[in-house]
Amino acid sequence: MTLRARIVGTGSALPKTRVSNEDLAQRVDTSDEWIVARTGIRFRHIAQDGETTSTLATDACQKALKAANVEAGEVDLIILATATPDQTFPASATKVQAALGIDDCIAFDVAAVCSGFLYALSVADSMIRAGAARTALVIGSETFSRILDWEDRTTCVLFGDGAGAVVLRAEEGESGILATALHADGRHNGLLYVDGGPSTTGTVGKVRMKGSEVFRHAVTNLASVMKEVLDKASLGTDDIDWVVPHQANARILDATARKLGLPAEKVIMTVDQHANTSAASVPLALDLAVRDGRIKSGDLVVLEAMGGGFTWGACVARL
């Protein structure tokens, strides 16, 4: 039998404060109609004092472990994907480790922005297949609101905060991660980036984006990598039960589905409720669809994302 990394539990967490488009219009020159027409976003959650990337991640992990019926002490690997860590160092994954009461395990962060969860999932899958770990927590968690320019209506309306996590276990059988595909092209740095950093400005910086150009690259790259990962798994579009995409923009989701010939009812969409939560968006959407009963055990699911860098990737898994 083939040893695979199987998703055995999911969890998610959102800050308590929910902000509508109408709320944003009180502080930014925008409107609900303008935001919905361009993005499909209606709400986002914004972290307040005491809510950080690691606290949201810990909450999501606790829910995922409970769903998987796995004790924290069984975890031997934690990978946290984030562009908004609690500190420059140490890794926020180690703060999650401590909060969960785990004395010793492999724990580190991955920085690939919105694609971070896909990168982290692929690394965990490789480590499990290699025998370096048997039970892993893979997390996407962000507090993107803390790197937004709240005077730039083209970016501040797009993002929200949140976390999602999955428990992976080494199991033999047909279920689990079947294939992954990852890419990066650093030539496009100037299209989506943060204008700060410890080595350059000594500041955290703010998000900057050229939206129309990012949109064009996203549709092309996401359709391509989804076809690539299905080919790797010797599967076709008709085999897919669900696509769980990065929740950046409803128009990107629609355009990507059309390019692949996927019916809209197979695409999980949460961007209207949570906005773009960067590395958290895929596991957050996955957890919600599992918990509301849409995604069931045995379903074939494709996860995909693209983010600053550019980085992009996809994974096909049988739940």
C-alpha positions as CSV (number, residue, x, y, z in Angstrom):
1,M,0.0,0.0,0.0
2,T,1.1,3.6,-0.7
3,L,1.9,5.8,2.3
4,R,0.1,9.1,2.0
5,A,-0.4,12.3,4.1
6,R,-4.2,12.3,4.8
7,I,-6.2,15.3,6.0
8,V,-8.0,13.9,9.0
9,G,-9.2,17.1,10.6
10,T,-9.9,20.7,9.8
11,G,-10.4,23.8,11.9
12,S,-10.6,27.6,11.5
13,A,-10.8,30.8,13.6
14,L,-11.9,34.4,12.9
15,P,-11.5,37.5,15.0
16,K,-14.6,38.6,16.9
17,T,-14.9,41.9,15.1
18,R,-16.8,41.7,11.8
19,V,-16.7,44.7,9.5
20,S,-19.1,45.3,6.6
21,N,-18.6,47.4,3.5
22,E,-20.9,50.0,5.0
23,D,-18.7,50.1,8.1
24,L,-15.6,50.7,5.9
25,A,-17.4,53.4,3.9
26,Q,-17.4,55.4,7.2
27,R,-13.6,55.7,7.2
28,V,-12.6,55.2,3.5
29,D,-13.8,56.8,0.3
30,T,-15.7,53.7,-0.9
31,S,-19.2,52.1,-1.0
32,D,-20.7,48.7,-0.7
33,E,-21.7,48.8,-4.4
34,W,-18.1,49.7,-5.5
35,I,-16.6,46.9,-3.5
36,V,-19.1,44.2,-4.3
37,A,-19.0,45.0,-8.1
38,R,-15.2,44.7,-8.2
39,T,-14.5,41.9,-5.7
40,G,-17.7,40.2,-4.4
41,I,-16.6,41.0,-0.9
42,R,-19.3,42.0,1.6
43,F,-17.6,41.4,5.0
44,R,-14.2,40.8,6.6
45,H,-13.0,40.1,10.2
46,I,-10.4,42.5,11.8
47,A,-8.2,41.5,14.7
48,Q,-8.3,43.6,17.8
49,D,-6.0,43.9,20.8
50,G,-5.0,40.4,22.0
51,E,-5.8,38.7,18.7
52,T,-2.6,37.9,16.8
53,T,-1.5,35.5,14.0
54,S,-0.4,32.9,16.6
55,T,-3.6,33.1,18.8
56,L,-5.8,32.7,15.8
57,A,-3.6,29.8,14.6
58,T,-3.8,28.1,18.0
59,D,-7.6,28.4,18.0
60,A,-7.8,26.8,14.5
61,C,-5.4,24.0,15.5
62,Q,-7.4,23.1,18.6
63,K,-10.5,22.8,16.5
64,A,-8.7,20.7,13.9
65,L,-7.2,18.4,16.5
66,K,-10.6,17.9,18.1
67,A,-12.2,17.1,14.7
68,A,-9.4,14.6,14.0
69,N,-9.6,13.1,17.5
70,V,-5.9,13.6,17.8
71,E,-4.1,14.7,21.0
72,A,-1.7,17.6,20.8
73,G,1.1,15.4,22.1
74,E,0.9,13.2,19.0
75,V,1.9,16.1,16.7
76,D,5.6,15.9,15.6
77,L,5.5,18.7,12.9
78,I,3.9,22.2,12.8
79,I,4.2,24.3,9.7
80,L,2.6,27.8,9.8
81,A,2.2,29.7,6.6
82,T,2.0,33.5,7.2
83,A,3.1,36.8,5.8
84,T,2.2,38.5,9.1
85,P,4.1,36.7,11.9
86,D,3.8,37.8,15.5
87,Q,7.5,38.7,15.6
88,T,10.4,38.9,13.0
89,F,11.7,35.9,15.0
90,P,11.2,33.3,16.4
91,A,8.8,31.6,14.1
92,S,5.1,32.0,15.1
93,A,4.8,28.2,14.7
94,T,6.8,27.9,17.9
95,K,4.4,30.1,19.8
96,V,1.6,27.8,18.6
97,Q,3.6,24.8,19.7
98,A,4.0,26.3,23.2
99,A,0.3,27.3,23.4
100,L,-0.8,23.8,22.5
101,G,1.5,22.4,25.3
102,I,3.8,20.5,23.0
103,D,7.3,20.2,24.5
104,D,9.2,19.2,21.4
105,C,8.4,18.9,17.7
106,I,9.6,20.3,14.4
107,A,8.1,23.8,14.1
108,F,8.7,26.5,11.5
109,D,7.0,29.2,9.4
110,V,6.7,29.4,5.6
111,A,6.5,32.7,3.8
112,A,4.8,32.5,0.4
113,V,2.0,35.0,1.0
114,C,-1.4,33.8,-0.3
115,S,0.2,30.5,-1.6
116,G,1.7,29.9,1.7
117,F,-0.7,27.2,2.8
118,L,-0.1,25.2,-0.4
119,Y,3.6,25.5,0.1
120,A,3.3,24.4,3.7
121,L,1.0,21.5,2.7
122,S,3.5,20.3,0.1
123,V,6.4,20.4,2.5
124,A,4.5,18.5,5.2
125,D,3.4,15.9,2.6
126,S,7.0,15.4,1.5
127,M,8.2,15.1,5.1
128,I,5.5,12.5,6.0
129,R,6.3,10.5,2.8
130,A,10.0,10.6,3.8
131,G,9.3,9.4,7.3
132,A,10.4,12.6,9.0
133,A,7.0,13.0,10.6
134,R,3.8,11.1,11.1
135,T,1.3,13.7,12.5
136,A,1.4,17.3,11.3
137,L,-0.4,20.5,11.8
138,V,-0.4,22.7,8.7
139,I,-1.7,26.2,9.3
140,G,-2.5,29.4,7.4
141,S,-2.9,32.3,9.6
142,E,-2.9,36.1,9.0
143,T,-3.5,39.5,10.5
144,F,-3.2,41.3,7.2
145,S,-5.2,44.3,8.6
146,R,-1.9,45.3,10.4
147,I,0.0,45.9,7.1
148,L,-2.8,47.7,5.3
149,D,-2.8,51.3,4.3
150,W,-6.2,52.4,5.4
151,E,-6.1,55.4,3.2
152,D,-5.7,53.3,0.0
153,R,-9.2,52.1,-0.9
154,T,-7.8,49.9,-3.7
155,T,-6.2,47.6,-1.2
156,C,-7.6,48.1,2.3
157,V,-11.1,46.9,1.3
158,L,-9.7,43.6,-0.1
159,F,-8.2,41.9,3.0
160,G,-9.3,40.4,6.3
161,D,-7.8,38.4,9.2
162,G,-8.3,34.7,10.1
163,A,-6.8,31.3,10.4
164,G,-7.3,27.8,9.1
165,A,-5.6,24.5,10.0
166,V,-5.5,20.8,9.0
167,V,-4.2,17.7,10.7
168,L,-2.2,15.4,8.4
169,R,-1.5,11.8,9.4
170,A,0.6,9.2,7.7
171,E,-1.8,6.5,6.5
172,E,-1.7,3.7,3.9
173,G,-4.5,3.6,1.3
174,E,-6.1,5.5,-1.5
175,S,-7.1,8.6,0.5
176,G,-4.7,11.5,1.1
177,I,-2.7,14.0,-0.9
178,L,-2.3,12.6,-4.4
179,A,-0.2,15.3,-6.0
180,T,1.1,18.9,-5.5
181,A,2.5,21.5,-7.8
182,L,4.3,24.7,-6.8
183,H,5.7,27.6,-8.8
184,A,7.3,31.1,-8.3
185,D,8.4,33.9,-10.5
186,G,10.2,36.7,-8.7
187,R,10.2,39.0,-11.8
188,H,6.8,40.2,-10.8
189,N,7.7,41.5,-7.3
190,G,6.5,45.0,-8.1
191,L,2.9,44.0,-8.8
192,L,2.1,42.8,-5.3
193,Y,4.4,43.5,-2.3
194,V,4.9,45.2,1.0
195,D,7.0,48.4,0.9
196,G,9.0,47.5,4.1
197,G,11.1,44.9,5.8
198,P,13.8,44.4,8.5
199,S,16.7,44.3,5.9
200,T,15.5,47.3,3.7
201,T,13.6,49.9,5.7
202,G,13.6,48.6,9.2
203,T,9.8,48.9,9.2
204,V,6.9,46.6,8.7
205,G,5.6,48.5,5.6
206,K,2.2,48.4,3.9
207,V,0.6,46.3,1.1
208,R,0.9,47.7,-2.4
209,M,-0.7,46.2,-5.5
210,K,-1.4,46.7,-9.2
211,G,-4.7,45.0,-9.2
212,S,-5.5,44.6,-12.9
213,E,-2.2,43.0,-13.6
214,V,-2.4,40.6,-10.7
215,F,-5.9,39.6,-11.9
216,R,-4.5,38.7,-15.3
217,H,-1.7,36.6,-14.0
218,A,-3.9,34.9,-11.4
219,V,-6.4,33.6,-13.9
220,T,-3.7,32.2,-16.2
221,N,-1.5,30.7,-13.5
222,L,-4.3,29.2,-11.5
223,A,-5.9,27.5,-14.5
224,S,-2.5,26.2,-15.6
225,V,-1.4,24.8,-12.2
226,M,-4.8,23.1,-11.6
227,K,-4.4,21.3,-14.9
228,E,-0.9,20.4,-14.0
229,V,-1.7,18.9,-10.7
230,L,-4.6,16.9,-12.1
231,D,-2.3,15.5,-14.8
232,K,0.2,14.5,-12.1
233,A,-2.6,12.5,-10.4
234,S,-3.8,11.1,-13.7
235,L,-7.2,12.8,-13.2
236,G,-9.4,15.0,-15.3
237,T,-11.6,18.0,-14.5
238,D,-14.7,15.8,-14.5
239,D,-13.2,13.7,-11.6
240,I,-13.2,16.7,-9.3
241,D,-15.9,16.9,-6.6
242,W,-14.8,20.3,-5.2
243,V,-12.4,23.1,-5.8
244,V,-11.3,25.1,-2.8
245,P,-9.6,28.2,-4.2
246,H,-7.7,31.1,-2.7
247,Q,-10.4,33.6,-1.8
248,A,-9.0,36.7,-3.3
249,N,-11.7,38.0,-5.6
250,A,-15.0,36.5,-6.8
251,R,-14.2,37.5,-10.4
252,I,-10.9,35.6,-10.3
253,L,-12.7,32.5,-9.0
254,D,-15.4,32.8,-11.7
255,A,-12.9,33.4,-14.5
256,T,-10.7,30.5,-13.4
257,A,-13.6,28.1,-13.3
258,R,-14.8,29.1,-16.7
259,K,-11.3,28.7,-18.1
260,L,-11.3,25.1,-16.8
261,G,-14.9,24.4,-17.7
262,L,-15.8,23.8,-14.1
263,P,-19.4,24.4,-13.0
264,A,-19.7,27.2,-10.4
265,E,-21.5,24.9,-7.9
266,K,-18.3,22.9,-7.5
267,V,-16.3,25.9,-6.4
268,I,-16.3,26.8,-2.6
269,M,-16.6,30.5,-2.2
270,T,-16.2,32.4,1.1
271,V,-14.6,35.6,-0.2
272,D,-18.0,37.5,0.3
273,Q,-17.9,36.8,4.0
274,H,-14.2,36.9,4.9
275,A,-12.4,38.9,2.1
276,N,-8.9,37.9,1.2
277,T,-7.2,36.3,4.3
278,S,-4.0,35.4,2.3
279,A,-2.5,32.1,3.5
280,A,-5.5,31.5,5.7
281,S,-8.1,31.6,3.0
282,V,-7.8,28.0,1.6
283,P,-7.8,26.1,4.9
284,L,-10.5,28.5,6.2
285,A,-12.8,27.8,3.2
286,L,-12.0,24.1,3.4
287,D,-13.0,23.9,7.1
288,L,-16.3,25.7,6.5
289,A,-17.2,23.4,3.6
290,V,-16.3,20.3,5.6
291,R,-18.3,21.5,8.6
292,D,-21.4,22.4,6.7
293,G,-21.5,19.0,5.0
294,R,-20.6,20.0,1.4
295,I,-17.2,18.3,1.4
296,K,-17.5,14.7,2.7
297,S,-15.1,11.8,3.3
298,G,-14.0,10.3,0.0
299,D,-14.5,13.5,-2.0
300,L,-11.8,14.5,-4.5
301,V,-10.8,18.1,-3.7
302,V,-8.4,20.5,-5.5
303,L,-6.9,23.3,-3.5
304,E,-5.2,26.2,-5.3
305,A,-3.8,29.7,-4.6
306,M,-1.6,32.5,-6.0
307,G,0.1,35.3,-4.1
308,G,2.8,37.9,-4.1
309,G,6.2,36.9,-5.4
310,F,4.5,35.7,-7.6
311,T,4.0,32.3,-6.0
312,W,1.3,29.8,-6.9
313,G,0.4,26.2,-6.4
314,A,-2.2,23.5,-6.2
315,C,-2.9,20.2,-4.5
316,V,-5.3,17.4,-5.2
317,A,-6.4,15.2,-2.3
318,R,-9.0,12.6,-1.6
319,L,-10.6,13.4,1.8
